Amino acid sequence: MGTGRLDEVLDATYDCLTRYGVRRTTMDDIAATMGVSRSAVYQYVRNKDDAFRRLAGRLHEQALARARRAAADTTLPYAARIQGILAAKLELVLELHGDSPHMAELLDDKARLFGGICSAFTAELRRLLTGLFAEAGTAEGVEPAEAADICIALVIGLEGAAAARHLLPLASDALAAGLLGVPAPTVTAGS
Protein backbone atom coordinates (compact mmCIF):
# COMPACT_ATOMS: atom_id res chain seq x y z
CA MET A 1 0.00 0.00 0.00
CA GLY A 2 1.48 3.30 -1.07
CA THR A 3 1.74 5.74 1.78
CA GLY A 4 1.30 8.67 -0.62
CA ARG A 5 -2.10 7.42 -1.73
CA LEU A 6 -3.08 6.59 1.87
CA ASP A 7 -2.15 10.15 2.80
CA GLU A 8 -4.47 11.38 0.04
CA VAL A 9 -7.28 9.27 1.49
CA LEU A 10 -6.62 10.67 4.96
CA ASP A 11 -6.45 14.23 3.62
CA ALA A 12 -9.82 13.71 1.93
CA THR A 13 -11.18 12.19 5.15
CA TYR A 14 -10.02 15.27 7.04
CA ASP A 15 -11.70 17.53 4.51
CA CYS A 16 -14.98 15.60 4.80
CA LEU A 17 -14.77 15.61 8.58
CA THR A 18 -14.48 19.40 8.65
CA ARG A 19 -17.60 19.69 6.48
CA TYR A 20 -19.85 16.88 7.69
CA GLY A 21 -18.53 15.31 10.89
CA VAL A 22 -17.86 11.63 11.47
CA ARG A 23 -21.45 10.40 11.39
CA ARG A 24 -22.52 12.22 8.24
CA THR A 25 -19.40 11.48 6.19
CA THR A 26 -19.70 8.56 3.80
CA MET A 27 -17.16 6.62 1.80
CA ASP A 28 -18.72 8.21 -1.28
CA ASP A 29 -17.89 11.66 0.18
CA ILE A 30 -14.28 10.66 0.70
CA ALA A 31 -14.03 9.21 -2.80
CA ALA A 32 -15.66 12.30 -4.37
CA THR A 33 -13.28 14.59 -2.50
CA MET A 34 -10.37 12.62 -3.94
CA GLY A 35 -11.93 12.41 -7.39
CA VAL A 36 -11.78 8.61 -7.44
CA SER A 37 -14.24 5.74 -7.15
CA ARG A 38 -15.31 4.39 -3.79
CA SER A 39 -13.62 1.06 -4.63
CA ALA A 40 -10.32 2.94 -5.07
CA VAL A 41 -10.63 4.26 -1.50
CA TYR A 42 -11.26 0.72 -0.23
CA GLN A 43 -7.79 -0.24 -1.47
CA TYR A 44 -6.35 1.88 1.36
CA VAL A 45 -8.90 1.73 4.19
CA ARG A 46 -11.36 -0.98 5.22
CA ASN A 47 -14.26 1.39 5.84
CA LYS A 48 -15.16 4.87 7.04
CA ASP A 49 -14.31 4.04 10.67
CA ASP A 50 -10.89 2.78 9.61
CA ALA A 51 -10.29 6.01 7.66
CA PHE A 52 -11.17 8.12 10.69
CA ARG A 53 -9.10 6.00 13.08
CA ARG A 54 -6.09 6.30 10.78
CA LEU A 55 -6.63 10.04 10.48
CA ALA A 56 -6.82 10.45 14.25
CA GLY A 57 -3.71 8.30 14.60
CA ARG A 58 -1.79 10.39 12.07
CA LEU A 59 -2.71 13.70 13.73
CA HIS A 60 -1.86 12.45 17.21
CA GLU A 61 1.41 10.93 16.00
CA GLN A 62 2.44 14.23 14.41
CA ALA A 63 1.78 15.99 17.72
CA LEU A 64 3.72 13.29 19.58
CA ALA A 65 6.68 13.78 17.26
CA ARG A 66 6.71 17.49 18.20
CA ALA A 67 6.48 16.60 21.89
CA ARG A 68 9.31 14.06 21.62
CA ARG A 69 11.54 16.59 19.86
CA ALA A 70 10.87 19.11 22.62
CA ALA A 71 11.62 16.56 25.34
CA ALA A 72 14.86 15.49 23.66
CA ASP A 73 16.23 18.99 23.04
CA THR A 74 18.92 19.10 25.70
CA THR A 75 20.05 22.54 24.53
CA LEU A 76 16.96 23.98 26.23
CA PRO A 77 16.31 24.35 29.94
CA TYR A 78 13.85 21.90 31.49
CA ALA A 79 11.10 24.52 31.73
CA ALA A 80 11.27 25.14 27.98
CA ARG A 81 11.26 21.42 27.23
CA ILE A 82 8.19 20.96 29.44
CA GLN A 83 6.50 23.85 27.67
CA GLY A 84 7.32 22.27 24.30
CA ILE A 85 5.58 19.04 25.29
CA LEU A 86 2.54 20.92 26.52
CA ALA A 87 2.51 23.10 23.39
CA ALA A 88 2.33 19.99 21.21
CA LYS A 89 -0.91 18.95 22.91
CA LEU A 90 -2.37 22.44 22.99
CA GLU A 91 -1.58 23.09 19.32
CA LEU A 92 -3.21 19.83 18.27
CA VAL A 93 -6.42 20.81 20.06
CA LEU A 94 -6.43 24.43 18.90
CA GLU A 95 -5.70 23.54 15.28
CA LEU A 96 -8.45 20.95 15.15
CA HIS A 97 -11.01 23.15 16.88
CA GLY A 98 -10.08 26.01 14.58
CA ASP A 99 -10.71 23.97 11.44
CA SER A 100 -14.25 22.87 12.31
CA PRO A 101 -16.51 22.18 15.28
CA HIS A 102 -16.66 18.57 14.07
CA MET A 103 -12.93 18.11 14.71
CA ALA A 104 -13.45 17.76 18.46
CA GLU A 105 -14.64 14.24 17.70
CA LEU A 106 -11.02 13.24 16.98
CA LEU A 107 -9.97 14.39 20.46
CA ASP A 108 -12.56 12.57 22.56
CA ASP A 109 -10.82 9.95 24.68
CA LYS A 110 -14.22 8.39 25.44
CA ALA A 111 -15.18 8.00 21.79
CA ARG A 112 -15.48 4.47 20.49
CA LEU A 113 -13.37 5.14 17.40
CA PHE A 114 -10.64 7.35 18.84
CA GLY A 115 -10.59 6.71 22.58
CA GLY A 116 -7.60 4.40 22.49
CA ILE A 117 -5.61 6.80 20.30
CA CYS A 118 -6.38 9.77 22.56
CA SER A 119 -5.61 7.81 25.73
CA ALA A 120 -2.33 6.50 24.31
CA PHE A 121 -1.39 10.05 23.25
CA THR A 122 -1.97 11.41 26.75
CA ALA A 123 -0.13 8.46 28.30
CA GLU A 124 2.91 9.12 26.09
CA LEU A 125 2.89 12.82 27.00
CA ARG A 126 2.72 11.81 30.66
CA ARG A 127 5.66 9.43 30.15
CA LEU A 128 7.73 12.17 28.48
CA LEU A 129 6.94 14.66 31.24
CA THR A 130 7.58 12.13 34.00
CA GLY A 131 10.97 11.37 32.45
CA LEU A 132 11.90 15.05 32.32
CA PHE A 133 10.86 15.61 35.93
CA ALA A 134 12.74 12.49 37.03
CA GLU A 135 15.84 13.74 35.24
CA ALA A 136 15.56 17.33 36.49
CA GLY A 137 14.33 16.58 39.97
CA THR A 138 11.17 17.93 41.49
CA ALA A 139 10.29 20.10 44.45
CA GLU A 140 10.21 18.33 47.79
CA GLY A 141 7.09 16.24 48.21
CA VAL A 142 6.25 16.11 44.49
CA GLU A 143 6.81 12.88 42.60
CA PRO A 144 7.73 13.12 38.89
CA ALA A 145 4.48 11.38 37.84
CA GLU A 146 2.46 13.82 39.95
CA ALA A 147 4.26 16.75 38.34
CA ALA A 148 3.44 15.29 34.92
CA ASP A 149 -0.23 14.93 35.84
CA ILE A 150 -0.35 18.55 37.03
CA CYS A 151 1.16 19.72 33.72
CA ILE A 152 -1.36 17.73 31.70
CA ALA A 153 -4.19 19.16 33.79
CA LEU A 154 -2.83 22.65 33.09
CA VAL A 155 -2.85 22.21 29.33
CA ILE A 156 -6.32 20.64 29.37
CA GLY A 157 -7.53 23.67 31.29
CA LEU A 158 -5.96 26.02 28.76
CA GLU A 159 -7.63 24.27 25.81
CA GLY A 160 -10.81 26.26 26.39
CA ALA A 161 -9.17 29.59 27.21
CA ALA A 162 -9.61 32.44 24.73
CA ALA A 163 -5.91 33.37 24.88
CA ALA A 164 -4.53 29.85 25.28
CA ARG A 165 -1.41 30.39 23.16
CA HIS A 166 -0.57 33.55 25.07
CA LEU A 167 -1.20 31.93 28.45
CA LEU A 168 0.74 28.70 27.88
CA PRO A 169 4.26 30.17 28.25
CA LEU A 170 3.26 32.15 31.34
CA ALA A 171 1.45 29.26 32.98
CA SER A 172 4.03 26.62 32.13
CA ASP A 173 6.88 28.82 33.42
CA ALA A 174 5.10 29.35 36.72
CA LEU A 175 4.16 25.70 37.00
CA ALA A 176 7.63 24.45 36.09
CA ALA A 177 9.21 26.80 38.63
CA GLY A 178 7.02 25.39 41.38
CA LEU A 179 7.32 21.75 40.34
CA LEU A 180 11.06 21.87 39.72
CA GLY A 181 11.60 23.86 42.88
CA VAL A 182 13.78 26.44 41.11
CA PRO A 183 13.03 29.62 39.22
CA ALA A 184 12.26 28.86 35.59
CA PRO A 185 13.64 31.05 32.85
CA THR A 186 10.89 33.23 31.50
CA VAL A 187 9.76 32.35 28.03
CA THR A 188 8.19 35.38 26.43
CA ALA A 189 4.54 34.90 25.50
CA GLY A 190 4.16 34.41 21.78
CA SER A 191 7.68 33.09 21.26
N, C-alpha and C positions, 0 to 999 in steps of 0.2 A: 504494500500500500504506500503510495507516494505521499510523503508528508506535505508537500506543496499543495496537492489537491485536497488533502484532509484539512489543511489550514483554510482553503477556500470554502469548504463546507462549514467550518466553524465560524469564519467571518460572516457567511450568509446567515448562519444560525443567530449570531449576535445581532445582525441587522434586523432579522425577524423578531427577535426578542424585544428589541427596543420599540418596535411598532405594535406588536400584538400581545406580548407576554408569553409565558410558557404554555398555558392552556389553550390559547387561541392559535398558536403557530401550528402549521401542518407541514408535513414533508413536502407537499406541493408548494407551499410558500418558500421553503428553503431552496427547492429546485428552481423555482421561478426567479428567485433572487440571484441565483448563480447563472441562470440562463441555460440550464441543462434539464434532462428528464429526471423524474423521481427515481427511476431505476439507477441512474448514474450516481445519485446521492447514496443509495443503498450499498454501493461498492465500498463506501468509506465509513458509514455508520449503520448500526443495526436498525435503528428506529429514531424517532424524535427524542425520546428520553436519553438514548445513548448520545445523540448530538449535543443535548444540553449538558449532560454529565461531562462530556469531553470538553465542552466550552468552559464550564465552571472550573474544571481541573486545569486547563491551560491558563486561565486568568489568575487563579490562586498560585499556580507554579511560578508565573512571572513575578508576582508579588513576593513570593518566597525567595526567588533568586535575588531580588533587590535587598531583602532582609538579610540574607546570608552574606552578601557582599558587604553590607554595613557592619555586620558582626565581625567579619574577618579583617576589616581594615584597621590594622594595628598602628597605622600612622595617626589615627584619631584618638582623642581621649575617650574614656569609657562612656561619659555622658553623651557624646556625639554618636557613638556607636549604638547606644540604647535608643537615642532619638531616631536614628536611621532605621532601626527595626520597627519602631512604632510608626514611623512615616510610611513604611511599606504597607502596613495594614490600613492606615488612614487613607492613603492615596487610592488604594483599591476600592474602598467604600465610596469615597467622594467621586471618583471617576465614574463608577457604575451608577450611582444615584444621579449624577449630572447628565448622563446619557438618556435616561428614561426612568420613570417610576417603576416600570416592570423589572428593572435590573436588580432590585432588592431581592428578588426571588433567588438569585444566584448566591446570596450571602446568608441565607437562612439556615442555621445549623440544625434546625428541627425539620427542615424540608426532607421529604422522602428521597428526592433525587440528589440533593446536594449536601445533605447533612453530614455525611462522612467526609466529604471534601473539606467542608468548612471546619469541622471539628479537628481534622488532621492538620489543617493550616494553623489553627490557633495553638494546637499542641506543639507544632514545630516552632512557632514564634516563642512559646513559653520555654521550650528547650534551649533555644538560642539565648534568650534573656537570662535564664537560669545559669547557663554556662558563663556568660559575661559577668554576672554578679558573683559567681563562685570564684572566677579568676581575679576579679577586682577586690573582692571582699565587700561585706555589707556592714551597715551600722549595727552596733551591738543589739542583740535581741531580734534581728531580722534575718531569716534564712533566705538563701538565694532564690528558692522556689516561691517564697512569699513575696519577695521583691518583684519577681517576674509577674506574679498574679496581680499585684498592685499596678504595675505598668500596663498590663493588658486592660485592666479595668479603666485606667485613665484614658486610653485611646478609644475604648468603646464609648465612654462618656463624651468624648470630643466629637464622635461621629455625627452627632445631631446638633452640634454647636454651629451657629451662623459663621463664626470666624475661626473655624477649626484649624485651618492651615496657619493662621497667625498665632493661635494659642498653643499649638503643639510645641514649638521650641521653648516657649516660656514655661509651660507646664512640665515638660520633660526635664528641663534644667533644674527646676525646683524639686521635682520628684527624685531625680538622680542624686542631687546633693543630699537630700535626706536619707535616701536608701543606701548610698555609698558611704555616708557619714563624713564627707568632705565637700568643700565648696566645688560646685561644677562650673566649668568655664561657660560663660554666657554665649549662647548661640543666638545671634540676632534674628528676630522674627523675620520671616520672608527669605532667609538665606538658605 
